[in-house]
Amino acid sequence: MQENFKYLKMLYHSNLRNVGTFTSIALSILVYARYFKEKSFISNILFVSIGLIFLFIATYLNIMLIGELNNAKEIEKDKKIIDKINKMFTIPYIIISINFIIFFFTFLIKIGKI
């Protein structure tokens, strides 16, 4: 089972790297969209939409990672490895929370509340 946990850790780190990449791209596109806020309404909406799509992809990858961790936890029989898997849930849940906060503030900015 130790070999399976090694592959789970590799999946975990690769997925977190991908989530970070997609979140970074989303944030950079959302910042760039602010450049068009006063200049072109269509360009602004287009860039915000693309940024939100990248944020959605990052969130979806994170949800898939949580599902894989749940599957691995159900299969695993060793208590020590189950404890390690339980600790691995912390970062994906924090990242999902941050992504939803970014979604929320993006919508507040778009409807003019901020």
N, CA, C and O atoms as CSV, one atom per row, in Angstrom:
chain,resi,resn,atom,element,x,y,z
A,1,MET,N,N,0.803,-1.198,0.000
A,1,MET,CA,C,0.000,0.000,0.000
A,1,MET,C,C,0.854,1.273,0.000
A,1,MET,O,O,0.402,2.340,-0.414
A,2,GLN,N,N,2.093,1.135,0.472
A,2,GLN,CA,C,2.988,2.290,0.502
A,2,GLN,C,C,3.254,2.789,-0.914
A,2,GLN,O,O,3.399,3.991,-1.140
A,3,GLU,N,N,3.316,1.863,-1.861
A,3,GLU,CA,C,3.549,2.236,-3.265
A,3,GLU,C,C,2.359,3.037,-3.802
A,3,GLU,O,O,2.552,4.012,-4.528
A,4,ASN,N,N,1.143,2.639,-3.455
A,4,ASN,CA,C,-0.044,3.377,-3.884
A,4,ASN,C,C,-0.060,4.781,-3.283
A,4,ASN,O,O,-0.479,5.733,-3.942
A,5,PHE,N,N,0.392,4.914,-2.036
A,5,PHE,CA,C,0.421,6.221,-1.394
A,5,PHE,C,C,1.438,7.128,-2.088
A,5,PHE,O,O,1.233,8.338,-2.184
A,6,LYS,N,N,2.529,6.542,-2.569
A,6,LYS,CA,C,3.526,7.322,-3.323
A,6,LYS,C,C,2.881,7.918,-4.566
A,6,LYS,O,O,3.091,9.094,-4.864
A,7,TYR,N,N,2.101,7.127,-5.293
A,7,TYR,CA,C,1.427,7.621,-6.494
A,7,TYR,C,C,0.345,8.645,-6.140
A,7,TYR,O,O,0.123,9.598,-6.887
A,8,LEU,N,N,-0.324,8.448,-5.007
A,8,LEU,CA,C,-1.326,9.410,-4.564
A,8,LEU,C,C,-0.668,10.755,-4.250
A,8,LEU,O,O,-1.219,11.804,-4.582
A,9,LYS,N,N,0.499,10.731,-3.617
A,9,LYS,CA,C,1.213,11.973,-3.324
A,9,LYS,C,C,1.654,12.671,-4.607
A,9,LYS,O,O,1.591,13.897,-4.701
A,10,MET,N,N,2.096,11.901,-5.586
A,10,MET,CA,C,2.488,12.506,-6.860
A,10,MET,C,C,1.280,13.155,-7.534
A,10,MET,O,O,1.379,14.263,-8.061
A,11,LEU,N,N,0.139,12.460,-7.514
A,11,LEU,CA,C,-1.087,13.021,-8.073
A,11,LEU,C,C,-1.480,14.289,-7.325
A,11,LEU,O,O,-1.866,15.284,-7.939
A,12,TYR,N,N,-1.383,14.252,-6.020
A,12,TYR,CA,C,-1.745,15.384,-5.168
A,12,TYR,C,C,-0.912,16.618,-5.515
A,12,TYR,O,O,-1.457,17.702,-5.722
A,13,HIS,N,N,0.390,16.451,-5.577
A,13,HIS,CA,C,1.272,17.582,-5.850
A,13,HIS,C,C,1.115,18.095,-7.276
A,13,HIS,O,O,1.137,19.303,-7.508
A,14,SER,N,N,0.958,17.186,-8.229
A,14,SER,CA,C,0.738,17.611,-9.616
A,14,SER,C,C,-0.565,18.375,-9.753
A,14,SER,O,O,-0.629,19.393,-10.443
A,15,ASN,N,N,-1.598,17.884,-9.095
A,15,ASN,CA,C,-2.892,18.544,-9.182
A,15,ASN,C,C,-2.847,19.917,-8.508
A,15,ASN,O,O,-3.404,20.878,-9.038
A,16,LEU,N,N,-2.199,20.020,-7.360
A,16,LEU,CA,C,-2.080,21.330,-6.705
A,16,LEU,C,C,-1.294,22.307,-7.571
A,16,LEU,O,O,-1.617,23.494,-7.617
A,17,ARG,N,N,-0.279,21.823,-8.248
A,17,ARG,CA,C,0.491,22.680,-9.160
A,17,ARG,C,C,-0.409,23.182,-10.284
A,17,ARG,O,O,-0.373,24.363,-10.628
A,18,ASN,N,N,-1.213,22.294,-10.856
A,18,ASN,CA,C,-2.114,22.680,-11.938
A,18,ASN,C,C,-3.184,23.658,-11.449
A,18,ASN,O,O,-3.517,24.616,-12.146
A,19,VAL,N,N,-3.717,23.418,-10.260
A,19,VAL,CA,C,-4.707,24.330,-9.687
A,19,VAL,C,C,-4.084,25.711,-9.492
A,19,VAL,O,O,-4.704,26.727,-9.806
A,20,GLY,N,N,-2.875,25.744,-8.980
A,20,GLY,CA,C,-2.178,27.022,-8.797
A,20,GLY,C,C,-1.937,27.737,-10.110
A,20,GLY,O,O,-2.073,28.958,-10.193
A,21,THR,N,N,-1.581,26.986,-11.132
A,21,THR,CA,C,-1.350,27.583,-12.449
A,21,THR,C,C,-2.631,28.182,-13.006
A,21,THR,O,O,-2.628,29.320,-13.473
A,22,PHE,N,N,-3.729,27.429,-12.963
A,22,PHE,CA,C,-4.994,27.934,-13.492
A,22,PHE,C,C,-5.508,29.122,-12.675
A,22,PHE,O,O,-6.075,30.059,-13.237
A,23,THR,N,N,-5.315,29.089,-11.369
A,23,THR,CA,C,-5.740,30.214,-10.539
A,23,THR,C,C,-4.907,31.452,-10.849
A,23,THR,O,O,-5.444,32.558,-10.912
A,24,SER,N,N,-3.614,31.281,-11.040
A,24,SER,CA,C,-2.744,32.414,-11.382
A,24,SER,C,C,-3.123,33.020,-12.722
A,24,SER,O,O,-3.167,34.242,-12.869
A,25,ILE,N,N,-3.395,32.167,-13.697
A,25,ILE,CA,C,-3.818,32.663,-15.013
A,25,ILE,C,C,-5.137,33.418,-14.882
A,25,ILE,O,O,-5.308,34.485,-15.473
A,26,ALA,N,N,-6.069,32.864,-14.108
A,26,ALA,CA,C,-7.370,33.523,-13.920
A,26,ALA,C,C,-7.199,34.901,-13.290
A,26,ALA,O,O,-7.801,35.874,-13.744
A,27,LEU,N,N,-6.379,34.981,-12.246
A,27,LEU,CA,C,-6.171,36.264,-11.584
A,27,LEU,C,C,-5.516,37.279,-12.515
A,27,LEU,O,O,-5.880,38.455,-12.508
A,28,SER,N,N,-4.559,36.836,-13.311
A,28,SER,CA,C,-3.898,37.776,-14.229
A,28,SER,C,C,-4.874,38.258,-15.300
A,28,SER,O,O,-4.830,39.427,-15.685
A,29,ILE,N,N,-5.746,37.391,-15.785
A,29,ILE,CA,C,-6.739,37.808,-16.782
A,29,ILE,C,C,-7.753,38.764,-16.148
A,29,ILE,O,O,-8.153,39.746,-16.774
A,30,LEU,N,N,-8.168,38.483,-14.915
A,30,LEU,CA,C,-9.116,39.377,-14.239
A,30,LEU,C,C,-8.502,40.755,-13.979
A,30,LEU,O,O,-9.193,41.769,-14.080
A,31,VAL,N,N,-7.231,40.795,-13.653
A,31,VAL,CA,C,-6.553,42.080,-13.469
A,31,VAL,C,C,-6.457,42.811,-14.801
A,31,VAL,O,O,-6.655,44.025,-14.861
A,32,TYR,N,N,-6.157,42.082,-15.861
A,32,TYR,CA,C,-6.069,42.698,-17.191
A,32,TYR,C,C,-7.437,43.218,-17.638
A,32,TYR,O,O,-7.514,44.209,-18.363
A,33,ALA,N,N,-8.504,42.562,-17.213
A,33,ALA,CA,C,-9.853,43.001,-17.578
A,33,ALA,C,C,-10.153,44.378,-16.994
A,33,ALA,O,O,-10.929,45.140,-17.572
A,34,ARG,N,N,-9.553,44.698,-15.872
A,34,ARG,CA,C,-9.778,46.019,-15.268
A,34,ARG,C,C,-9.227,47.136,-16.146
A,34,ARG,O,O,-9.689,48.274,-16.077
A,35,TYR,N,N,-8.229,46.803,-16.977
A,35,TYR,CA,C,-7.691,47.778,-17.916
A,35,TYR,C,C,-8.773,48.229,-18.891
A,35,TYR,O,O,-8.810,49.393,-19.292
A,36,PHE,N,N,-9.657,47.298,-19.272
A,36,PHE,CA,C,-10.703,47.596,-20.243
A,36,PHE,C,C,-11.998,48.092,-19.599
A,36,PHE,O,O,-12.984,48.334,-20.295
A,37,LYS,N,N,-11.999,48.241,-18.291
A,37,LYS,CA,C,-13.234,48.599,-17.596
A,37,LYS,C,C,-13.840,49.896,-18.139
A,37,LYS,O,O,-15.053,49.978,-18.335
A,38,GLU,N,N,-13.021,50.885,-18.377
A,38,GLU,CA,C,-13.499,52.180,-18.857
A,38,GLU,C,C,-13.429,52.290,-20.377
A,38,GLU,O,O,-14.070,53.171,-20.950
A,39,LYS,N,N,-12.673,51.428,-21.043
A,39,LYS,CA,C,-12.408,51.595,-22.471
A,39,LYS,C,C,-13.381,50.837,-23.368
A,39,LYS,O,O,-13.935,51.405,-24.309
A,40,SER,N,N,-13.587,49.556,-23.077
A,40,SER,CA,C,-14.419,48.738,-23.953
A,40,SER,C,C,-15.221,47.741,-23.117
A,40,SER,O,O,-14.659,46.852,-22.478
A,41,PHE,N,N,-16.527,47.906,-23.134
A,41,PHE,CA,C,-17.395,47.046,-22.342
A,41,PHE,C,C,-17.309,45.598,-22.812
A,41,PHE,O,O,-17.265,44.679,-21.994
A,42,ILE,N,N,-17.285,45.395,-24.125
A,42,ILE,CA,C,-17.238,44.033,-24.687
A,42,ILE,C,C,-15.932,43.336,-24.293
A,42,ILE,O,O,-15.947,42.178,-23.876
A,43,SER,N,N,-14.814,44.033,-24.423
A,43,SER,CA,C,-13.519,43.445,-24.065
A,43,SER,C,C,-13.460,43.145,-22.576
A,43,SER,O,O,-12.924,42.117,-22.162
A,44,ASN,N,N,-14.006,44.035,-21.784
A,44,ASN,CA,C,-14.022,43.827,-20.343
A,44,ASN,C,C,-14.803,42.560,-20.000
A,44,ASN,O,O,-14.310,41.718,-19.250
A,45,ILE,N,N,-15.995,42.417,-20.532
A,45,ILE,CA,C,-16.829,41.236,-20.265
A,45,ILE,C,C,-16.145,39.974,-20.783
A,45,ILE,O,O,-16.183,38.937,-20.122
A,46,LEU,N,N,-15.529,40.049,-21.944
A,46,LEU,CA,C,-14.837,38.892,-22.520
A,46,LEU,C,C,-13.700,38.430,-21.607
A,46,LEU,O,O,-13.578,37.240,-21.314
A,47,PHE,N,N,-12.876,39.369,-21.162
A,47,PHE,CA,C,-11.753,38.989,-20.309
A,47,PHE,C,C,-12.222,38.492,-18.945
A,47,PHE,O,O,-11.633,37.562,-18.395
A,48,VAL,N,N,-13.264,39.094,-18.396
A,48,VAL,CA,C,-13.799,38.611,-17.118
A,48,VAL,C,C,-14.340,37.198,-17.291
A,48,VAL,O,O,-14.127,36.342,-16.433
A,49,SER,N,N,-15.038,36.949,-18.393
A,49,SER,CA,C,-15.582,35.609,-18.648
A,49,SER,C,C,-14.471,34.568,-18.771
A,49,SER,O,O,-14.566,33.477,-18.209
A,50,ILE,N,N,-13.430,34.913,-19.505
A,50,ILE,CA,C,-12.309,33.984,-19.667
A,50,ILE,C,C,-11.623,33.741,-18.321
A,50,ILE,O,O,-11.257,32.608,-18.007
A,51,GLY,N,N,-11.449,34.792,-17.535
A,51,GLY,CA,C,-10.851,34.647,-16.207
A,51,GLY,C,C,-11.684,33.749,-15.313
A,51,GLY,O,O,-11.141,32.916,-14.588
A,52,LEU,N,N,-12.997,33.912,-15.360
A,52,LEU,CA,C,-13.871,33.066,-14.545
A,52,LEU,C,C,-13.864,31.618,-15.025
A,52,LEU,O,O,-13.988,30.696,-14.219
A,53,ILE,N,N,-13.721,31.418,-16.323
A,53,ILE,CA,C,-13.616,30.051,-16.842
A,53,ILE,C,C,-12.357,29.377,-16.300
A,53,ILE,O,O,-12.402,28.220,-15.883
A,54,PHE,N,N,-11.239,30.096,-16.304
A,54,PHE,CA,C,-10.004,29.527,-15.752
A,54,PHE,C,C,-10.150,29.252,-14.253
A,54,PHE,O,O,-9.631,28.256,-13.750
A,55,LEU,N,N,-10.846,30.121,-13.552
A,55,LEU,CA,C,-11.088,29.903,-12.129
A,55,LEU,C,C,-11.993,28.689,-11.912
A,55,LEU,O,O,-11.803,27.927,-10.964
A,56,PHE,N,N,-12.971,28.518,-12.791
A,56,PHE,CA,C,-13.842,27.354,-12.710
A,56,PHE,C,C,-13.045,26.068,-12.956
A,56,PHE,O,O,-13.258,25.070,-12.269
A,57,ILE,N,N,-12.137,26.087,-13.925
A,57,ILE,CA,C,-11.301,24.910,-14.199
A,57,ILE,C,C,-10.452,24.568,-12.970
A,57,ILE,O,O,-10.336,23.399,-12.602
A,58,ALA,N,N,-9.864,25.581,-12.339
A,58,ALA,CA,C,-9.060,25.345,-11.139
A,58,ALA,C,C,-9.910,24.735,-10.031
A,58,ALA,O,O,-9.470,23.818,-9.338
A,59,THR,N,N,-11.122,25.243,-9.866
A,59,THR,CA,C,-12.010,24.707,-8.834
A,59,THR,C,C,-12.414,23.279,-9.159
A,59,THR,O,O,-12.470,22.429,-8.270
A,60,TYR,N,N,-12.695,23.011,-10.426
A,60,TYR,CA,C,-13.079,21.660,-10.843
A,60,TYR,C,C,-11.936,20.668,-10.608
A,60,TYR,O,O,-12.169,19.556,-10.132
A,61,LEU,N,N,-10.715,21.062,-10.937
A,61,LEU,CA,C,-9.558,20.196,-10.679
A,61,LEU,C,C,-9.413,19.915,-9.185
A,61,LEU,O,O,-9.067,18.804,-8.783
A,62,ASN,N,N,-9.678,20.915,-8.384
A,62,ASN,CA,C,-9.599,20.744,-6.936
A,62,ASN,C,C,-10.666,19.777,-6.439
A,62,ASN,O,O,-10.391,18.940,-5.580
A,63,ILE,N,N,-11.879,19.885,-6.971
A,63,ILE,CA,C,-12.953,18.967,-6.582
A,63,ILE,C,C,-12.615,17.540,-7.008
A,63,ILE,O,O,-12.890,16.590,-6.275
A,64,MET,N,N,-12.022,17.389,-8.185
A,64,MET,CA,C,-11.600,16.055,-8.629
A,64,MET,C,C,-10.534,15.495,-7.700
A,64,MET,O,O,-10.545,14.300,-7.402
A,65,LEU,N,N,-9.611,16.335,-7.235
A,65,LEU,CA,C,-8.576,15.888,-6.302
A,65,LEU,C,C,-9.196,15.422,-4.989
A,65,LEU,O,O,-8.790,14.397,-4.442
A,66,ILE,N,N,-10.163,16.154,-4.487
A,66,ILE,CA,C,-10.834,15.753,-3.247
A,66,ILE,C,C,-11.530,14.407,-3.439
A,66,ILE,O,O,-11.515,13.569,-2.537
A,67,GLY,N,N,-12.139,14.196,-4.606
A,67,GLY,CA,C,-12.767,12.902,-4.896
A,67,GLY,C,C,-11.756,11.767,-4.920
A,67,GLY,O,O,-12.027,10.684,-4.400
A,68,GLU,N,N,-10.601,12.002,-5.516
A,68,GLU,CA,C,-9.553,10.976,-5.543
A,68,GLU,C,C,-9.044,10.669,-4.136
A,68,GLU,O,O,-8.780,9.514,-3.802
A,69,LEU,N,N,-8.909,11.703,-3.322
A,69,LEU,CA,C,-8.471,11.483,-1.942
A,69,LEU,C,C,-9.512,10.675,-1.166
A,69,LEU,O,O,-9.160,9.801,-0.373
A,70,ASN,N,N,-10.778,10.966,-1.394
A,70,ASN,CA,C,-11.842,10.191,-0.736
A,70,ASN,C,C,-11.812,8.729,-1.174
A,70,ASN,O,O,-11.963,7.827,-0.349
A,71,ASN,N,N,-11.616,8.495,-2.479
A,71,ASN,CA,C,-11.521,7.120,-2.977
A,71,ASN,C,C,-10.338,6.381,-2.361
A,71,ASN,O,O,-10.458,5.225,-1.957
A,72,ALA,N,N,-9.202,7.055,-2.293
A,72,ALA,CA,C,-8.011,6.429,-1.720
A,72,ALA,C,C,-8.215,6.124,-0.240
A,72,ALA,O,O,-7.743,5.103,0.260
A,73,LYS,N,N,-8.911,7.004,0.451
A,73,LYS,CA,C,-9.154,6.797,1.880
A,73,LYS,C,C,-10.085,5.606,2.105
A,73,LYS,O,O,-9.911,4.859,3.068
A,74,GLU,N,N,-11.063,5.424,1.232
A,74,GLU,CA,C,-11.982,4.286,1.358
A,74,GLU,C,C,-11.286,2.957,1.098
A,74,GLU,O,O,-11.605,1.952,1.732
A,75,ILE,N,N,-10.347,2.950,0.176
A,75,ILE,CA,C,-9.638,1.717,-0.190
A,75,ILE,C,C,-8.589,1.350,0.858
A,75,ILE,O,O,-8.367,0.173,1.139
A,76,GLU,N,N,-7.946,2.366,1.432
A,76,GLU,CA,C,-6.817,2.149,2.336
A,76,GLU,C,C,-7.260,1.482,3.641
A,76,GLU,O,O,-8.341,1.745,4.167
A,77,LYS,N,N,-6.375,0.604,4.142
A,77,LYS,CA,C,-6.643,-0.104,5.390
A,77,LYS,C,C,-5.697,0.309,6.515
A,77,LYS,O,O,-6.012,0.134,7.692
A,78,ASP,N,N,-4.531,0.860,6.147
A,78,ASP,CA,C,-3.529,1.257,7.136
A,78,ASP,C,C,-3.927,2.583,7.786
A,78,ASP,O,O,-4.150,3.578,7.098
A,79,LYS,N,N,-4.012,2.585,9.096
A,79,LYS,CA,C,-4.468,3.759,9.851
A,79,LYS,C,C,-3.532,4.953,9.680
A,79,LYS,O,O,-3.991,6.091,9.590
A,80,LYS,N,N,-2.217,4.701,9.633
A,80,LYS,CA,C,-1.260,5.796,9.484
A,80,LYS,C,C,-1.427,6.501,8.137
A,80,LYS,O,O,-1.371,7.729,8.058
A,81,ILE,N,N,-1.629,5.726,7.097
A,81,ILE,CA,C,-1.806,6.319,5.768
A,81,ILE,C,C,-3.136,7.059,5.692
A,81,ILE,O,O,-3.220,8.112,5.060
A,82,ILE,N,N,-4.172,6.525,6.327
A,82,ILE,CA,C,-5.464,7.226,6.359
A,82,ILE,C,C,-5.315,8.574,7.055
A,82,ILE,O,O,-5.908,9.562,6.620
A,83,ASP,N,N,-4.539,8.627,8.118
A,83,ASP,CA,C,-4.289,9.904,8.803
A,83,ASP,C,C,-3.545,10.882,7.895
A,83,ASP,O,O,-3.841,12.077,7.888
A,84,LYS,N,N,-2.582,10.373,7.132
A,84,LYS,CA,C,-1.858,11.235,6.186
A,84,LYS,C,C,-2.790,11.746,5.095
A,84,LYS,O,O,-2.716,12.910,4.701
A,85,ILE,N,N,-3.670,10.870,4.608
A,85,ILE,CA,C,-4.625,11.289,3.579
A,85,ILE,C,C,-5.559,12.353,4.135
A,85,ILE,O,O,-5.877,13.320,3.442
A,86,ASN,N,N,-6.004,12.187,5.378
A,86,ASN,CA,C,-6.882,13.185,5.995
A,86,ASN,C,C,-6.206,14.551,6.081
A,86,ASN,O,O,-6.864,15.578,5.918
A,87,LYS,N,N,-4.912,14.569,6.334
A,87,LYS,CA,C,-4.180,15.836,6.382
A,87,LYS,C,C,-4.061,16.472,5.006
A,87,LYS,O,O,-3.939,17.691,4.891
A,88,MET,N,N,-4.096,15.649,3.962
A,88,MET,CA,C,-3.972,16.163,2.599
A,88,MET,C,C,-5.219,16.933,2.151
A,88,MET,O,O,-5.162,17.657,1.157
A,89,PHE,N,N,-6.320,16.794,2.848
A,89,PHE,CA,C,-7.550,17.496,2.487
A,89,PHE,C,C,-7.495,18.995,2.790
A,89,PHE,O,O,-8.244,19.769,2.194
A,90,THR,N,N,-6.636,19.407,3.694
A,90,THR,CA,C,-6.624,20.791,4.168
A,90,THR,C,C,-6.389,21.792,3.050
A,90,THR,O,O,-7.168,22.732,2.890
A,91,ILE,N,N,-5.346,21.611,2.288
A,91,ILE,CA,C,-4.986,22.589,1.258
A,91,ILE,C,C,-6.041,22.683,0.162
A,91,ILE,O,O,-6.405,23.799,-0.210
A,92,PRO,N,N,-6.555,21.577,-0.379
A,92,PRO,CA,C,-7.607,21.724,-1.397
A,92,PRO,C,C,-8.844,22.465,-0.891
A,92,PRO,O,O,-9.434,23.248,-1.636
A,93,TYR,N,N,-9.247,22.235,0.361
A,93,TYR,CA,C,-10.407,22.950,0.890
A,93,TYR,C,C,-10.119,24.445,1.051
A,93,TYR,O,O,-10.998,25.273,0.811
A,94,ILE,N,N,-8.914,24.787,1.448
A,94,ILE,CA,C,-8.541,26.202,1.566
A,94,ILE,C,C,-8.554,26.857,0.190
A,94,ILE,O,O,-9.054,27.972,0.037
A,95,ILE,N,N,-8.007,26.170,-0.809
A,95,ILE,CA,C,-7.962,26.730,-2.159
A,95,ILE,C,C,-9.364,26.896,-2.732
A,95,ILE,O,O,-9.644,27.899,-3.387
A,96,ILE,N,N,-10.243,25.938,-2.498
A,96,ILE,CA,C,-11.625,26.077,-2.969
A,96,ILE,C,C,-12.286,27.290,-2.315
A,96,ILE,O,O,-13.006,28.037,-2.977
A,97,SER,N,N,-12.044,27.483,-1.037
A,97,SER,CA,C,-12.602,28.654,-0.350
A,97,SER,C,C,-12.094,29.949,-0.963
A,97,SER,O,O,-12.863,30.887,-1.171
A,98,ILE,N,N,-10.807,29.998,-1.249
A,98,ILE,CA,C,-10.226,31.194,-1.858
A,98,ILE,C,C,-10.817,31.416,-3.246
A,98,ILE,O,O,-11.125,32.552,-3.608
A,99,ASN,N,N,-10.980,30.351,-4.026
A,99,ASN,CA,C,-11.567,30.495,-5.361
A,99,ASN,C,C,-12.991,31.035,-5.290
A,99,ASN,O,O,-13.370,31.879,-6.103
A,100,PHE,N,N,-13.781,30.566,-4.337
A,100,PHE,CA,C,-15.141,31.080,-4.206
A,100,PHE,C,C,-15.148,32.545,-3.762
A,100,PHE,O,O,-16.020,33.308,-4.176
A,101,ILE,N,N,-14.199,32.938,-2.935
A,101,ILE,CA,C,-14.095,34.347,-2.545
A,101,ILE,C,C,-13.753,35.198,-3.765
A,101,ILE,O,O,-14.303,36.287,-3.928
A,102,ILE,N,N,-12.858,34.719,-4.619
A,102,ILE,CA,C,-12.512,35.445,-5.842
A,102,ILE,C,C,-13.735,35.550,-6.750
A,102,ILE,O,O,-14.005,36.620,-7.295
A,103,PHE,N,N,-14.488,34.440,-6.921
A,103,PHE,CA,C,-15.729,34.479,-7.691
A,103,PHE,C,C,-16.666,35.557,-7.145
A,103,PHE,O,O,-17.182,36.389,-7.892
A,104,PHE,N,N,-16.871,35.526,-5.840
A,104,PHE,CA,C,-17.810,36.438,-5.188
A,104,PHE,C,C,-17.412,37.894,-5.417
A,104,PHE,O,O,-18.250,38.706,-5.810
A,105,PHE,N,N,-16.150,38.235,-5.178
A,105,PHE,CA,C,-15.720,39.613,-5.349
A,105,PHE,C,C,-15.712,40.034,-6.816
A,105,PHE,O,O,-15.954,41.201,-7.125
A,106,THR,N,N,-15.439,39.104,-7.716
A,106,THR,CA,C,-15.515,39.431,-9.136
A,106,THR,C,C,-16.936,39.817,-9.516
A,106,THR,O,O,-17.140,40.789,-10.243
A,107,PHE,N,N,-17.915,39.068,-9.035
A,107,PHE,CA,C,-19.306,39.402,-9.331
A,107,PHE,C,C,-19.715,40.718,-8.665
A,107,PHE,O,O,-20.460,41.500,-9.255
A,108,LEU,N,N,-19.239,40.967,-7.450
A,108,LEU,CA,C,-19.538,42.248,-6.811
A,108,LEU,C,C,-18.964,43.414,-7.600
A,108,LEU,O,O,-19.606,44.454,-7.743
A,109,ILE,N,N,-17.763,43.236,-8.107
A,109,ILE,CA,C,-17.138,44.294,-8.911
A,109,ILE,C,C,-17.915,44.494,-10.207
A,109,ILE,O,O,-18.118,45.630,-10.635
A,110,LYS,N,N,-18.346,43.418,-10.831
A,110,LYS,CA,C,-19.053,43.519,-12.103
A,110,LYS,C,C,-20.421,44.172,-11.970
A,110,LYS,O,O,-20.854,44.887,-12.874
A,111,ILE,N,N,-21.110,43.936,-10.853
A,111,ILE,CA,C,-22.429,44.576,-10.706
A,111,ILE,C,C,-22.313,45.956,-10.087
A,111,ILE,O,O,-23.324,46.623,-9.869
A,112,GLY,N,N,-21.099,46.393,-9.803
A,112,GLY,CA,C,-20.869,47.756,-9.376
A,112,GLY,C,C,-20.992,48.008,-7.893
A,112,GLY,O,O,-21.113,49.162,-7.482
A,113,LYS,N,N,-20.966,46.974,-7.075
A,113,LYS,CA,C,-21.065,47.167,-5.634
A,113,LYS,C,C,-19.735,47.551,-5.010
A,113,LYS,O,O,-19.703,48.102,-3.910
A,114,ILE,N,N,-18.646,47.267,-5.693
A,114,ILE,CA,C,-17.314,47.620,-5.183
A,114,ILE,C,C,-16.653,48.538,-6.186
A,114,ILE,O,O,-15.520,48.970,-5.975
